[in-house]
Amino acid sequence: MTNVKVKLKELSSENWYECCLLDVSVDQRSYIESNAISIAQSKFEPTLKPYAIYFEEKIVGFLMFNSVQEELNGNWGYWIYRIMVDKRYQGKGIGKVATKLMMLEMAKLLDADTIVVGYHPENNAAHQLYSSLGFVDYGDTLGKEKVVVKKVKNERR
């Protein structure tokens, strides 16, 4: 999977509806809110930055991060709020490439040095993804979610 095939575009009037039509598999639905709810949330919380994930010029996923730092147990970081790839495109490495691109975008736009994400403890795919990208589990939780952290300051190019 090359980065050339996967790209991120800010959510806009041209791509928001198509993102609403994307879905995860039935067994994953309890792990994540729908894209429509996430998009609505971004309209009421303007610090949230939603993006469409494209693969070979087709919208295949959605992600969103916060553009202001939030505190977790005395430490501060920028949070990934959502990342999803439509069930028809999962297992192709798109989520991993999109997450890398998102972290680069966060580092560039926000001068982020710490990125934080929470996920449902039974979501093995999310666990594998974040582990493979160097997120560290310090035992933090937020509600029912496991929280993992990645330091990115030294990874910027």
C-alpha positions as CSV (number, residue, x, y, z in Angstrom):
1,M,0.0,0.0,0.0
2,T,1.6,3.3,-1.1
3,N,0.7,6.7,0.3
4,V,0.0,7.9,-3.2
5,K,-3.2,5.7,-3.3
6,V,-4.5,7.0,0.1
7,K,-5.1,10.7,0.8
8,L,-7.0,12.8,3.2
9,K,-9.3,15.7,2.2
10,E,-11.0,18.1,4.6
11,L,-14.7,17.4,4.9
12,S,-16.6,19.7,2.6
13,S,-20.0,20.2,0.9
14,E,-18.7,17.9,-1.9
15,N,-17.8,14.9,0.3
16,W,-19.7,14.9,3.6
17,Y,-22.8,13.0,2.4
18,E,-20.8,10.2,0.9
19,C,-19.0,9.8,4.2
20,C,-22.4,9.4,5.9
21,L,-23.1,6.4,3.7
22,L,-19.9,4.5,4.8
23,D,-20.3,1.8,7.3
24,V,-18.3,-0.7,9.4
25,S,-19.3,-4.3,9.7
26,V,-22.2,-5.3,12.1
27,D,-19.8,-6.6,14.7
28,Q,-17.9,-3.3,14.7
29,R,-20.9,-0.9,15.1
30,S,-20.7,-1.0,18.9
31,Y,-17.1,0.3,18.8
32,I,-17.7,3.6,17.0
33,E,-20.3,6.3,16.4
34,S,-21.7,6.7,12.9
35,N,-20.0,9.2,10.6
36,A,-23.2,11.2,10.5
37,I,-23.1,11.7,14.3
38,S,-19.4,12.6,14.1
39,I,-20.0,15.1,11.3
40,A,-22.8,16.7,13.4
41,Q,-20.5,16.8,16.4
42,S,-17.9,18.6,14.4
43,K,-20.4,21.4,13.5
44,F,-21.1,22.0,17.2
45,E,-17.5,21.6,18.4
46,P,-15.5,23.7,15.9
47,T,-12.2,22.5,17.2
48,L,-12.9,19.1,15.7
49,K,-11.4,18.6,12.3
50,P,-13.2,16.0,10.0
51,Y,-11.6,14.5,6.9
52,A,-12.6,12.0,4.3
53,I,-10.2,9.2,3.5
54,Y,-9.8,8.6,-0.2
55,F,-8.3,5.4,-1.8
56,E,-7.7,5.6,-5.6
57,E,-9.9,8.7,-5.8
58,K,-12.9,7.0,-4.0
59,I,-14.1,7.9,-0.5
60,V,-13.6,4.9,1.7
61,G,-13.3,6.2,5.2
62,F,-13.6,9.0,7.7
63,L,-11.5,10.5,10.4
64,M,-11.6,13.4,12.9
65,F,-9.2,14.9,15.4
66,N,-9.3,17.7,17.9
67,S,-7.3,20.8,17.1
68,V,-6.9,21.8,20.8
69,Q,-5.1,19.8,23.4
70,E,-7.0,17.9,26.0
71,E,-5.8,16.7,29.4
72,L,-5.5,13.0,30.4
73,N,-4.3,12.3,33.9
74,G,-2.2,15.4,34.1
75,N,-0.7,15.1,30.6
76,W,-1.8,17.0,27.6
77,G,-2.2,15.8,24.0
78,Y,-4.2,16.1,20.8
79,W,-6.9,13.5,20.5
80,I,-7.9,11.4,17.5
81,Y,-11.7,11.3,17.8
82,R,-12.6,9.0,14.9
83,I,-11.1,6.8,12.3
84,M,-13.0,4.4,10.3
85,V,-12.7,2.5,7.0
86,D,-15.8,1.2,5.2
87,K,-16.3,-2.5,5.6
88,R,-15.7,-3.1,1.9
89,Y,-12.2,-1.6,2.1
90,Q,-10.9,-3.0,5.4
91,G,-7.9,-5.3,5.4
92,K,-6.0,-3.4,2.7
93,G,-3.8,-1.2,4.9
94,I,-5.8,1.9,4.2
95,G,-6.5,2.6,7.9
96,K,-2.8,2.4,8.7
97,V,-1.8,4.7,5.9
98,A,-4.6,7.2,6.7
99,T,-3.6,7.2,10.4
100,K,0.0,8.0,9.5
101,L,-1.2,10.8,7.2
102,M,-3.4,12.1,9.9
103,M,-0.6,12.2,12.4
104,L,1.6,14.0,10.0
105,E,-1.2,16.5,9.4
106,M,-1.6,17.0,13.2
107,A,2.1,17.5,13.7
108,K,2.2,20.0,10.8
109,L,-1.0,22.0,11.6
110,L,-0.9,21.8,15.4
111,D,2.8,21.4,16.1
112,A,1.6,18.3,18.0
113,D,4.1,16.3,20.0
114,T,1.6,14.0,21.8
115,I,-1.3,12.2,20.1
116,V,-3.9,10.3,22.1
117,V,-6.6,7.9,21.0
118,G,-9.2,5.8,22.8
119,Y,-10.8,2.6,21.6
120,H,-13.1,-0.1,22.8
121,P,-11.1,-2.8,24.6
122,E,-12.6,-5.6,22.5
123,N,-11.7,-3.8,19.2
124,N,-8.7,-6.0,18.3
125,A,-8.3,-4.3,14.9
126,A,-7.9,-0.9,16.6
127,H,-5.5,-2.4,19.1
128,Q,-3.3,-3.9,16.4
129,L,-3.4,-0.7,14.3
130,Y,-2.3,1.6,17.2
131,S,0.3,-0.9,18.5
132,S,1.8,-1.2,15.0
133,L,2.1,2.6,14.8
134,G,4.0,2.9,18.1
135,F,1.2,4.0,20.4
136,V,1.9,3.0,24.0
137,D,-0.6,1.7,26.6
138,Y,0.1,3.3,30.0
139,G,-3.0,1.8,31.5
140,D,-5.2,4.9,31.0
141,T,-8.9,4.6,30.4
142,L,-11.6,7.1,29.5
143,G,-15.0,5.7,30.4
144,K,-15.0,2.2,28.9
145,E,-12.3,2.9,26.4
146,K,-8.6,2.0,26.5
147,V,-6.4,5.0,25.9
148,V,-3.0,4.9,24.1
149,V,-0.5,7.6,23.5
150,K,2.2,8.3,20.9
151,K,5.0,10.9,21.1
152,V,5.5,12.3,17.6
153,K,7.8,15.3,18.2
154,N,10.9,13.5,16.9
155,E,9.1,11.9,13.9
156,R,8.4,15.1,12.0
157,R,10.0,15.7,8.7
